[in-house]
Amino acid sequence: MKKLLMAAILVLTIAFYVHHSHVFALDGQIGIHDPSTIAMCDGKYYTYGTGGTTLISDDGWTWRQGPRLPRRGLAPDVIHIGDKYFLYIAANSGVTKADIFLLTNKTLDPNSPDYKWEEGGIVASSDGVEDCNAIDPGVLHDPTTKRLWLVYGSYFGYIRLVELDPQTGKRLNPAVKPVNIAINSEAAIMIYREGWYYLLVTHGSCCRGADSGYNIRVGRAKKVTGPFIDNMGVDMIQGGGKLFAASAGRVIGPGHFGLFDLGDGVQRFSLHYEADLDRGGASVLDIRPLQWKDGWPVAGENLQAGTYQFESVRTGTALELAVEGFPVGGRPVRRGPPPGATPPAAGNQGTPPGIGPGTGPGTGGGIFAGIGRPIPTQEVAEVSQKWPTGNVNIRMGNYMLQAQQKWTIEPVTNAGGYLGAPYFKITIAGTTRTLTATEGGELIALPAFTGSPEQLWRFDQLADGSWRISPKAIPNAKEPLALSAVGSSFATLAKFDPKSEKQRWLIKTP
């Protein structure tokens, strides 16, 4: 994070409210620059930004401003270890002369009697001469060794690594020289997965609104000290880095990656955009799914409202209303002679209009010839008059583009949400028939949406890009359950098993 326009960033105090013109941006007050990794405390979510900005959420979806940090510095990061929260925040006293300070607290809840930020001193610094600018701290508590590490730096020199004391949060062995691990980047942070250390950094220009070139890149190493190599074999100390996230749509300049692991293979990452054009070019918080492919992190996309088919990863069959299906375009009938027979001359009596030798696709005759023109999409009004009027069961079936297999997903206003997304309702497209969880962990479609918790659904994208689909609540259930395929024709709700394909779904456009 550069010094350019820093004064403007430090006074970022305007509350920005959600506009639903792009993919379900977070709700509430989400104006922030350089957000920290999201931390959880007593069931609530917290993130901190440049200028001491504090954002708090009860559910991870709707955010509000909290009291500012006692230090109004730059690009903080926060971590919870034991009974303390360690927060690291930088301050420049020159273009590249800077210090990173430690603040500690027993809680992040400003309403708690234990809420008090205490100074822990300087953990890293740059003297304005060396090839480093000691800002943008990012912290990793190594899950394998339990050692605590801090990365920091900006475009004014190297990204550096130092070790901290996990008991105090302070610098461990200050006499040990920092390790240079990357260059031409800033907003660095490290994560660990399956034997690899991943260094995520932000490239490009910041602090210029819609003219910012921020993008997030990544390299990996087998050792925490590097070398961090990208997918093309380029060391990040030489400017390498695999592209992870770039500007897209109406949001510009993604930066400041932060990992949040929900367990069971569900991960999300926080970031900010330098400019959200739907909010007048403001810098805002976002939370997105994190996927993994071929050993590399992949930036997932939040679910969009629309009409979809739900395909079981395990069976390949589709979720559908348990009603009589009607083939799209009608049942096949014989048009022309059967396969193998000599077709009559075009125009002979008995030849269907528009069908003659060589005019139909397929084998040239019989039920395989088609009708000679595109078949229109099946509309629900064509077939729904034969459906029962009350509650209808749910089942699985081979996907045939039929009306009972198309589901519309829509966010529900004022129903709350979960980390990074709102709750959704799921209805048969073109109807009010609503997917509903029932007591005992079964599924039905009710005639209408009532807004009850068993009709509110959350979608968690998994590491492989498939989805876990779960109701907000189930009557008298003792544990959360997820949509599950049992065999190829039956759907139910069951406890999520991250090692199984039963609760994994592909969401496809019909």
N, C-alpha and C positions, 0 to 999 in steps of 0.2 A: 504494500500500500504506500503510494508515494506521497510526498509532501505537497504536491500540486493540489491546489484548491482545498488544502486541509482545513483552513479556517471555516470554509462553508460546511464541511462535513461535521465539524465539531459542534455546530449549532443545529444539527438535524433534529428538529423537535416536532415537526408536523405529523399528525396522525393520518395515516393513509387507509382508506376503506376499500373493501373488495369490490371489483367489477367483474362480472362473469363473462367477459368477452374473450378470455382465453382459458386454457385448461385448468379450471378450478383452482385458481390462486387462493391462498389462505384467506381466511376471513378475519375481520377486525382491524386492529392497528398494527401494521406490519412494516412500517418505515424503519429501516435500519441499514447501516453500512458496515461491512466487515464483521458479520455475526460470528460469534463463537460457536463451537460445537454445542449442540443442545444438551442440557443436563436436566435430570429429573430429581425432584425433591418432594417427598410426601405426596406423590401422585400428580404433581404439577410439572409443567415444562418451563424451562428458562433458557434464554439466550441473551448475550451481551454484545454490544457493538461499540464502534468508535464514538468517542464523546461521552462514554459512560451510559449509553442507551441500554435500557433493560426492557425486554419483552417477556411476558408471562402468559401461559395458557393452561386452562384446566383440562383440556382434552387434546391439545396438539393441533387443533383446527382453527379455533377462534382465539386471537391474541389481543392483548392489551398492554399498555405501557406500565412499567413499574418504576420504583424510585431509582434514580441514577446512582451509578457507582461513585464512591468517594474520590476515585481517580478518574479524570476525564481524558484518558489516554487513547491510544490507537489499537484497534484490531485485537481485542482480548481473546483468550481461550480459557476454558474452565474444565476441571475434572474432579470427580468425587473419588477419594481414596480413604477407606476406613470411616472415621467419624468426622472428616473434614472435607471441605471443598477448597481446592487450590485454584485461584484465578490469576492469570498472568496478563499483564497489560503494559504496553510500551509508551514511551514518551520521547520525542525528539527535542534536543536542545541545539541542534544544528542540522545542516542538510543530511549528514550521515552520522552525526553524533547522537547517540540514543542509549537509553537504558530500558530494560525489561524488569518490571516490579512484580513482586508476589503479594497477593492479598489472600487471606484465609478467612473462612467462616464455618460455623457449625451447621448452618442452614442457609438455604437460599430464599426462604419464606420471609418477606419483610414484616409480616404480622407476628412472627414468632418472637418470644422473649429472648431467644438465643441468637437472634439476628444481629450480627455485628462484624463488620469487615475490619480485619486487623492487618497492619502492615507487616510484611515478611522480608522486606529489603530487596536489593537488586540481585537478580540471578544471572543476567547476561548484559553486556554493554558493548558499544563500539565507540572509538575515540575520535571519529571524524576524519581520520587519516587512513586507517586500515581499509581493506577491500571488503567491507561489510557495513550494513546498516541494521542495527539491532532492534528491529521492529517485527510485527506480525508473528508473535509466538504461537507455536502449535505443540501440543503435548501428547505423548503416548505412554501409557502404562502397559508394558510388554506382558501379554498374558502367559508367556512361556517362562520368562525369567523373573517377572515381577519387578523389573528395573524400570525406572522412570526417566524418560527422555524428553528433551525440548529441542525443537527445530525453530529457526528464526532467520530473518534476513529479508532483503528486498533487491530490486534491480541494481542498487548501488553496491555491487559486489556479490559475495557468495551467500548461499543458504548454508547455515551452520548447524551443528548438532552438539549439544552438551548433555551431560547426565545430571539428574536431580536426585535428591534424597526422597524416596517415597514416604518416609515418616514425617518429614517437615516441609517438603515441597521446595526446599532451598537447593542451591547449587552443591553438588557433590564433588569434592576435590577441585576447588577453583583454580588450582595451579595447573590442572590438565588442560592442554590447549584444545579449543574447539575443533571439530572435524568439518572440513568443507565437503559438502555432498552434492551441491547443485549450483547453477548460475543462471542468470537471465530470467529470474522469476521472483515471486514473492508469495505471501499468504500460504506458506508451506505447512503441511501436516502429514503425519505418518500413521498408517494403520497396518495391522498384521492379519494375515489369513493363510492358513494351510502351508506354513513353512516359508512364506515370503513376507518381506517388509515392503510396503508400498508407500512411495513418497508422492503425494499429490501437491502440486504447486499451481499458481496462477501465472499465466503468461499475458503479455499485452499491456496496453495502457489503461490506467484507471482514472477515476475522479473527473471524467469529462462527460458525464451523462450519456446521452445517446451516441456520442462520438468515442466512447470507450471501447478498447479492443480486448478486454479481459476474456480469457478462456482458460479452462482447467486442463492440466496435463499430468501424466503419471509415468513413473518408472518403478522398477522393483529390484530387490536385492535379497540375497540369502542371509546377509548380515545387516544388523541395524546401522552399521557404519558405512554401508555401501560396498562396492559401487552400485548405483542405481541406474539400470539400463532400460531403455524403452524397447518396444516391440521390433524396432528396426536395428537394434544392437548399438544404439548411440547412448553414450554415458551422459547423464544429466549434468555432470560437471563440465560437459562440452556443449550444453544447451539442448540436449535431447529431451524427449517427453512425448508419450503417446497421447493423442487428443482424447479427452474424456468428456468435456462439455463445452459447447460453443453457443454463440448467439443464435436464436431461432425464433421465428414468429414475431411477436411484438415485445419480446424481452431481450435486452442487449447486455452483454458483458457479465457472464456468470463467473463468480469467484468465491473463494473462502469455503472450501469443502469441509464438512463436518459429518462424521459417521454417527448414526444412532442404530444400535442393534436391538431389535425387539425379540430376538430369540426365535427358535424353530425355523431358522433359515430366512427370516424376514428382516431385511435391512433397509434403512432409508438414509438419505444424506441431506443435510441442510446446505444452503448457499445463499448468496444474494445476487441480484441482478443490478448492475450499475444503472440501468434505466428500464423501467416498465412503462411503455408508451401509453398503456391504458390508464396509468396513474400520473400522467403529465411528465413522464421521464424520471420519476422518483426512484430511489434505490430501495429495494424491498427484499424481505425474506421469502424464501421458498423452500419446500421440502418435497423430495422426489424419491421414487423407488430406486434401489441399488441392485443391479444384476451383476452376474459374473459369467464370463465366457472365455474359455481357453486360458484360464488363469489370469484374466484381466478384468478390472471393474468396468461396468458399463452403466451409463446414466439412463435409467428407465424414465418413462413418461407417465404422468398421472392419467388415470382413466377419464375418458371424455364421455359426456352424455351421448346416447345414440341407441341404435337398434343392432342387436348382436345375436349370434348363436353361441351357446355354451357347450363346448366339446370336452369330454372327459379325456385327459391324457392317458388314462389307463385303458379305456375301452374304445375310444374313437367315436362313441355314440353321443348323441346330443340330448340335452335336457329339453323336455317337452311337456305340454299339457296332455293328460291322459284322455284324449278324445279320438274319435275316428278320423284318420287322416285322409285327405283327398289329393291325388296326384296333381302336381302343378301342370296345368294345360289339359287336364282330364285323363281318363284311362286310355291306354293305347288301343287303337283299332287298326285293323288291316286296311292298308291303302295300296291298291294295286295288287299284282300277283304275288304269291309267296316267293320267298327266296329260291332261286334256281329255275323258276318258271320263265318262259319267254314272255316279255312284256308286250302288251298290245301296242299298236301304233298310237302316237299322241292324238288325242281328240276322239278316240274310239269310245263307244258307249260304255259306261261303267267306270271310266277313269275320273277320279275326283278332280274338281276344278283346280287348275294350277299345277297338277301333278302329271308328269309325262316321263318318258324315258330320259333318265339322266337329270331330272329336275329336283329330285329329293336327295338329301344327304343320306349317309349310311350305306347299306348294301345295295340299294336300288329297288327295293320292293318290300312288301309285307309290313309287319309291325315295326321294322327297323328303319323305315324310310323317313319317319318324322312327318311334319305337316308342311314343310317347305317354307316356313317363315318363323321368325322369333316368337317364342312363347312368353307372354307377359308374366310379370311377377304375380304370385297368388296374393290377393288381398283378403284380409280377415273377413270382410263383409260377405265374401263369396261363400264361405264355409261355416261361419260361426253360428248361423241360424240352426244348425244341427247339434250344437254343443249344449250340454246341460246348463241350466240357469243358476244353479247354486254353487257350492264348493266342488272343486274338481281336483282329483289326485294328480300327482306329478310322477313322471316316469322317464326312462331313457329310450331312445330309438335311433335308427339310422337316419342321418341328416339328409332330408330331401327338399329343403327350401320351402317347407310347408308352413302355414300361418301359425300353427300351434308350437313351432320350434323357434320362433323369433321373439326375442325379449328386448324390451326397451328399458334402459337404465337412465334414471334421472336423479340428480341431487335433490334432497329434501330441505327446503328452507326452514330455518329455526329448529332443526332437529339435532344440532350439535354435530360432532364428528370424532375423528381419531387422528393420530399423528399424520398430518399432511393431506387429509381428505375429509369431505363431508360424508354423512350417511346417505345411502341411495335407496330408492324404491325400484323394484323390478316388476314390470308388468308385461303381459302378452301384448306385443305391438298392436296398436290400434284399438285396444280395449282397456278397461279398468281392472281386469283380472290380475290380482297381485300375489306374487310369491310370498308365502307365509310359513314361518316355522311354527310347529305345533307341539303341544305337550307330548313328551315321549320321544322327541327328536325326529319327527317326521315332517313331511312337506305337503302343503296343499296350495291351491290357488283360490283365494277368496274373491267374491264378485267385485269388491272395491277396496281401495286403499283407505285405511282408517288412521294411519300415523302411529300405530302401536309399535312398541319396540321389536316385536317379532316380525314386523314388516320392514324394518330398517336393516340395511345390509352394508357390510364393509368389504372392500376389495384390497387384499394385500398381495402385491406382486412379489413372487419368490425369485431366488437367484437365477433360475433358468428361464425366467420370463413368463412362466405360467402363473396362475392366480389362485389364491385361497379365498373362498367366498364364505362369509360367516354372518349370521344374524346378530343384531345388537344384543338381543336377549331371547331366551326360550322359556316358556312358562315352566316353573318348578325345576329347571335344570340346575345342576350343582357345578357344572363346569362349562367352559365355552366349547361349542361344537362347530364344525365346518361342513359345507356341502360335500357329499361323498357319493361316489359311484359304486354300487354293489352289483357286480356282474355287468352285463351290457344293457339291461333293461330296467334297472331299479335304482332310484336315487333316494338318499336319506341324509341325516345329519350324524356326524360321528366326530370323536376327538381327533384332532389333527395329528397326523404322523408324518414328520418331515422326511422319513425314509421311504414312504409309500407314495404311489401315484394316485391312490384312490381319491384324495382330496385336492388334486391339482387339475386346473381347468384352463383351457385355451378360450380366449374371448375373441371371436372372429366376426368380421362384418359379413352379413349374408350376401 
